[in-house]
Amino acid sequence: MMRLSMLILIAMLTGCSSGPKGVECPGEVSTIYGQPMGKTRAVIFDLVNAFTVSRDNVIVESGPLQSLDRFKYVPSAITREGYYAQRLSDKQFRLINPWQDTQITWTCP
């Protein structure tokens, strides 16, 4: 009985300690005005009120996404790197780099 209790406790601690699972998502690279520039892929870690993009050992965290009214305005934030991060839907994320006139929109499965 004691062994069973220990196994259950270990299983619960392991489940609670695991972080969010990343999903590999295809992305569309374009200018801010929408002119296509290519395609890319990244792993997106969706935290609901924030997200993280990981690609080629580079990690960009959105920080807390905010919106005055989520039905009218896209939840967004400015990253530490100065990118504009947007959560367009539960499966679509965007980073905008205003200095290079580029944006990447990832659509996750």
Salt bridges, closest charged atoms under 4 A:
GLU24 OE2 - ARG41 NE 2.82
GLU28 OE2 - LYS39 NZ 2.64
ASP46 OD1 - ARG87 NH1 2.50
ASP56 OD2 - ARG55 NH2 3.76
GLU61 OE1 - ARG80 NH2 3.01
